[in-house]
């Protein structure tokens, strides 16, 4: 692999994971195309960590995500399962397989009529010389029902693995319960298909550092994720396994069975995923993991619709694109294993995430100025459905700030001017950020990274931004310019946090109140009463790891 990249294999398990993944890969793809006069030095992030080079049967070079994606029948819309790069699927398969080939042809789903314009090659040549696709028209975003409607990246034929026994649409044949998901990877058909794809990608890696898993937590894919992480831990011992447990936006109490199943799947998922992963992080714009709905989280400069997966997944993908920076750096990367070790000491396998999207910098203002203005409050919006972060104890944290011009990293005060704060005395941006974090949470095990590279938010990223932002996502100190926001600075954090004591404890309390006889269908899906008791015990044990009195060395 070029440049000695420490490769990561991504697994996307579930439909909301597909939404987050589609935005994630679109953002990676946008970052690959750079204007020739780019001011920031090229290549702070190494795309080879996530992408693989290849060649089609016709000799065309390809650069595709190192990705295995599992979803249900009907979730691809008009996207072909084998992707669009390798035209002759039979010939491609015949190279790897010498046995008999059987083709099952399924009726193609029609393209989304609202997105015809968007999905065409039609676009605009921007002032920076980069061809941009059109944004999705206002009012049409609600028509996006599947992630394949807006994925702009070509996938390798080995990427998409469809689970044909369950349906994406309709009321019948749904993958609703943890036990159903577990049983999928107990079937030789699906287990062998996953193992075959894993071996294909892993064997071509020079230095595989590990696996990042985007997994639906609220439905039966939590069970798929549990079995997948168990398989990875057994077969690839010593590699990092970082799992992102994804939950869509807020929900209503109008469908009791779905709400109870969501609670059960989340609890079973967190316990089993944490047992087999190096690190697990729930990600959601909702305010709570429990049965009582809480309002969605608020970002001062974003206008999003919490009922649209297209919007929620874009925000979560942007946070992911930032907090995963340490193990994707070209220079001095932190491996997945080391990142997990820093955060998960003393059994703390579950972490929380937070992000400031965008980071609120005013042109001509310095980073020390902005951080002083933020004051003592937690500087990021919580993204793990653990409630209000104020007053919580942080045991360890990994923080990334990206997208700020180097000129504003340190104070620009005239020599001799009284310094407003100790941060204004720092001589580098890295020192400013590290000292700020030390002030916020003294004696916390902390790692921080400062990057010039911003997050790309060009179409098909939804237009969520207030008119008070510039094209580079900075806060305007004058009237709106009308220019579309194309990139943004972002502050992202992963924290081992005492908020998990209450969150995981409350989840266990809610489970104990359930009358499972009313929800026998969950047990019918392959989970025993004893399994539930075990999950309750494990949740309580996990919760105790995060009691506020814990010392850093404990």
N, C-alpha and C positions, 0 to 999 in steps of 0.2 A: 504494500500500500504506500503510495507516494508520501514522502515526508515523515515516514514512521508514525503515522496516525494511530492513536489507540482507539480502535474501532468499537462502536456501540451498535448493537442490534435492537431495533425498536419493535415491540409487539403492541398492536392496537386490538383490544378485545371489547367489542360492543359498538352500538350505534352512536351513543354520545361520544365515546372515545374516537369514533370515526370523524365526528364533527370537529372535536378539538385537534385531532391529527391532521385533518385537511387544512385547517388554518395554520397549524404548526409547519407543515410541509410547504404551504404557499409562502409563509414568511421566510423559510430557509431558501426557497427558490428565488424570492425577490432579493435576498441578500447576496446571491451568487452573481447578479448582474450589477456591475459597478460602472459609474461614469468614468471616462478616461482621465478626467481632471479631479478625481476624488481627493479631498484634502486630507482625510484620515488615512493613516498608513494601512495598506491592504493586509487582510488576513489575520486580524486578532483572533478570530474564530476559525477553526479548521473544519471545513465542510466534509473532508474525508472521514471524519469521525462518524458521520451519519449516513454518508453516501458511498456507493460502490461504482467503480467503473466497469464497463462491460462492452460487448460488441454483438450486434444483431447478426443473424445468419447471412445478411447481405453486406456485412462489413462495416455497418454504421456504428460509430462509437456512441456509447450511452453513459449517462451518469444518473443513477436512480437511487431512491432511498433504500437503505438496508432495512427492510421492513417486512414483517409478517402481520397480516390484518385478518381478523376473523369477524364475520358478521352473518346475519341471517338472510335467508332466501327473500328476495324482493328489495334488498337494501341498496342495490347498485344502480337503480334507475337505468340510464342508457349506457353506463360504463361497462365495458366488457371485462369479465373476470380475469382474462389473461393480459389486460392492459392493451395499449395501442402501439407499442414500439416493435414488438416481435410479431410480425404479421402471420407467419405460418406456424400455428400452434402445434400441428401434427409433427412437422419436421423438427421443431424445437424439442418436443417431448421425446421423439424417437431417438435423439442423440443421447439422452440420459436413460432411456428405458427401452430395452430390447424386446420386451414381451408384447402381447397383443394389445392394441389400442381400441377402446370403445368410446364413441362420441355420443353424448347426450345433449341434444340441442334444445334450449329453452326459449320460449317466446321472448323477444326483446321488449323492454319497457320503453314507452315513448319518452322523448326528451321533454323536460319541463318547458311548456310553451312560453312562460314568462321570461325564461332565461336564454332564449334563442339568440338574442342580440349579444348577450354577455358571453355566451359560450363560443361564439364565432371568433374568427381571428381579428375581428374589428377592434380597433383601439386608437390610441393617440400617441404621436411622437412628442414626448415632453421636451422641455428646454434643455434638460441634461442629456439628451440624445438617447434616452431609453424608451423603448416601445412599451406602453402601458395598456392593459386591457381596460375596457370601460367598467365603471362602477355599476353595481346593480341598482336599477331605478328605485327611487323612493316609493314605498308602498308595495314593492314586489318582494321584499325580503321575507315576508310571511309565507310566501309560496315555496320557499326552500324547505323541503321535507326530508331530504336525504343528503348526506355529506358529499356524495359523488356529484351533486349538482354544481358544486363550486370548487372541487379539487382541480388545480391547474397543473399538477405535476404528473409526469408519466411514471407508471409503476412497472416493476419487473413482473413477468408472468408468474414467478413464484411468490409474489407478495400476497395475493388475495386468496383466502381460504373461506369458502362459503359453507355454512352449516345448513344443509338442505332440510333437515327434519323439523325445523322451527321456522315460523313466518315472521317477517318484520311487520307486516300490516295485518289488520283484521283482529277479531277477538279470539279466534281459535288458533291453536298451535303456537302459542307464544312462549318464549323462554322467560318465565316469570320468577322462578325460585332457584335458590343457591344449589339445591340438590340436583336439579335438572342440569345445571351448568357443569357440576362435577362429573355427572354421568357421561356427558359428551366426550370428555377426554379419557373415559374408561372404555369407550368403544374403540376397537382396533382401527376402524376406518379413519376416524378423526385423529387418534393418537399417532398413527403411522404417518398421516399427512403432515401433522405438525412437526414430528421428529425429522421427516424427510426435508422439510423446508429449513429447519434449524441447522441440520448438517450441511445443507447447500451453502448457507450464508456463513456459518462459523468456519467451515473448512477453508474458505478463501481469505480469511482474516489472518494477518501477520501477528497482531497483538490485540486480541479481543479483551477489552477491559470489562465488558459486562452488558447487561440488558436493561433497557428502560421500558417499562410496561405501562401503557395507558389502558385502564380497565374500568368499565362501568361498574359502579359499586351498588347501584340501586336495584338491579335486576339479576337474572340468572347468570349473567356474565361474571358476577363476583365469584361464582363457583368455577367457571372456566378459568378465571385468573388464579384461583387457589390451586387448581391442579397444574396449571402451566408453570407457576412459580415453584411448585414442588418438583416438577420434572427438571426445571432449570437448575435448582439447587442440587439435585441428585447427580445430574449429568455433567454440570459445569462448575464443580466445586471450586471455590476461591475467586470466582468472578463476581462482580458487583451486580446486584439485582435491585433496582430502584423502581418502586411501583407507585403510580399516581392513581389513586382511587377517585374516579370522576362521578359527580352527581349533578344533574341538570338544575336549573334555577328553582325558585320556590314552587310549592305544590299546594293543592287545596285539600280540604278534609271531606270532599264530596264522594271519594271512592275509597271506602275503608279498607277493602282488600289490598288495593295497590299501596296504600300508606303503610299497612302492617307488613306487607311483603318488602317494601322499601326498607323499613326498620330492621327486619330480620336479615335481609340480604346484606345490608350495610354492616351489621354486627358480625355476622358470620364471615363476611369478606375481610373486615379489618383484622379479625383474630387470625384467620388462616393465612392471609397475605403477609401479615407481620411475622408469622412463624417461619415463612420460607424466603422472605426478602431481606436484603440488607437494610432497607429503609422503606417505609410506607408513608405517603402523604395524601390525605383526603383533599380534594379540590372542589370547591363549589362557591357560587355566588349567593347561596342561601345563608340564612343566619343560624341554622341549627341542624343537627343530624337527627333530632328526635321527632316525635309525632306532632308537636305544637309548631305550626308554621311561624317563622320569623320573617320580617321584611328582608328583601335582598340588600346586599351591601351597596354602599354609595361611593361613587367616585366624583369629586367636585367638577371635573372637566369632561366627563363622559355622559352621554344621553343614550342609555341602552334600554331595550325592552326585555325584562327578565323572563318573559314567557317565550321568547324566541331562542331556541338552541343555537341558531346562527350567530346571535349576538353574544350569548353567554360563553359559548365555546371560543369565540375570538378573543375575549378578555382573558380567559384561562390559558389559551395558547400563548398569548403575549407574556403572561407571568411565567409560564414554563420556559419560554425562549430565553428568559432572563435568569431564572434560578438554576438552570442547567448549564450555565456558562462555565463554571469551574472545570468540568470534565470535557469541555469542548474547546478549550484554549489551545492555540497553536504553540505558544511559548509558556513553559512552566505550568502545564495543566495539573489539576488535582484529580487523581483517579476517582472513579465512582466508589471504589472500596474505601479510599482514604476519606472522602467526603462523608460517607455513611459512618465510618468509625468515629469521626469527629462529633457527629450529631447523636449517635445512638448508644452512647456509653450507658452502663448500668441498666440495660434492658429497655432503654427508651427507643424502641424500634419505630414508633409513630412520631412524625413531626408535623408542624403546621406551616403553611405558606402565607405570605402576604406580599402585596405589591402596591406601589404608587404609580398609577397609570393615568396621564404622564407625570413624570417628576416635575414639580412646579417651579421651573426656573424662568426668571424674567430676563430678556436680553440686557446686557451690560451689568448684570448682577453676578456676584461670585457664588461659588458653592458654599463657602462659609456663611455668607449673608443668608442664603436660603435655609440652611440647616439651623441657624440661630432663630430665624422666623418660625420654623416648625416647633420650636420650644421643646418642652419635655414630653409631649404626647408621643405615642407610638407613631412613627412616621409613615407606616404603610397600612393599607386597608386589608383586613383579615380575609383569607380566601379558603379557609378550611372548616367553615361552619361551626366554629367554636365560640361564637358570641363576642362580646366586647373585650378587646385585648387590654384595656386599661387595668393597671394594678396587678398584672400577671408577672410571674417570675420566668425569666428565660435562662435555661441551663447552658445552652450552646446555640450558636447561630452562624449561618453562612449568608453573607449579604453581597449583592451585586448592584452597582450603579453604572448605568451605561448611557451613552448618547450625549455626553456633555463635551463641548469644545474645550480643548486643553487650556485656552486662555482664561477660562472662568474657574479652573480647578482651585486656584488659590486667591487670596485677597489681593486686590489691585489698589489698595490704599497708598496714598503718597507717603514716602518715608517721613517719619516724625509724627504722623497722625496717630492719636490714641487708638489702640486696638479694641474693638467692641467686644471681642471674646478671645479665648485661647485658640480657637480654631483659626482665627485670622493671622496667627503667628506661624502656622504650619507652612512648610516650604514645598510640599507636593500634595496633589489631590488625594493620593493614597493615604497620606498622613492625616489629612483633614477627615476623611471618612472613618479611618480607624479610631481617631481620637473622639469623634462624635459618638461612635458606637460604644466606646469605653465610658463616656459620660452618661449615656442612656442606661447602660446595663453594666455597672462596674463588676469586675472579677468574673465576667462571663467568658467562656471559651468561645472565641470569635474569629471568623475568617472573613476577609472582605476583598473584593475585586472592583477595580474602576476601569471601565472600557470607554473608548471613544466611539465605538460602533453603536449606532442607535438601533431600535427595533423598527423594522419596515412595516408600514400599515397601508400599502397601496392596494387597490382593488385586486381580488374580490374581498378584501377585508372590509367589513361594513363601516359606513361612515357614522361613527359614534361621537365625534368630537365637537365640543362647543366652539362657537365662532370666535372665542377669545384666544385661540391658538394659532401660531404661525405655521408655515409649511413644514418646519422642523420640529413642531410640537412644543415650542416655547410659548410662555404666556405673553400676549401682546400688551404693551403699555399704551397703545393707541387704538384707533378704530379698527375693526376687522378688515382684513385685506381681501377676503373672498377666496384666497388660494386654498386648495385642498391640502389637508395634512398628509404628508407622505412618510414621515418617520417621527419617532418620539423618543425622548429620554425616559428610562424606566428604572425605578428602584425596586428590587425584588429580594425577598428573604425567606430562608428556611430556618425554623426555630424549633428547638426542643423546649416546649413551653408548659408551664404549670396549668395552663387553660385546659390541657388534655386530661388532667385529673378529674375535673368536673364534667367535661364532655363525655369521656368514656364511662365515668361512674353513672351519669344520668342515663346513658344508653342502656347500661345494665339494669338500672332501676325500672326503666320503661319495659324491658323484656320480662322482668319478674312479674309485672302487673298483667301480662297478656294471658288470656284464657285460651290456651292453644287448641282446646277442643273445638273452638269456633273456627280455627284456621288449620284444620286437619289436612287440607290439600297441600300445605307447605311441607308437612311431614311425609305425606304420600309421595312427594317428589324425591324422596331418597334420604331425608334427614330423620334421625331418631330423636326421641325425647332426651336420651342420654347426651346426644350431641349438643342439644340446647343447653343442658346443665353445664357441660364442659365449656361452651362458649361464654356463658355467664361468669364462670370462675376465671377464665382467661382475661375477660374484659376487666374484671375487678383487679386482677393482678397487674394488668397493664396500667390501669388508672393509678394504682398505688405508686408506680414508678415516678409519677409526676407530682407528688405532693410537694407543696411549696417549701417545706423545710429541708428538702434534700440538699446536701452540699455538692459542689461541683465534682469533688473527688469520690463521693459516695457511690 
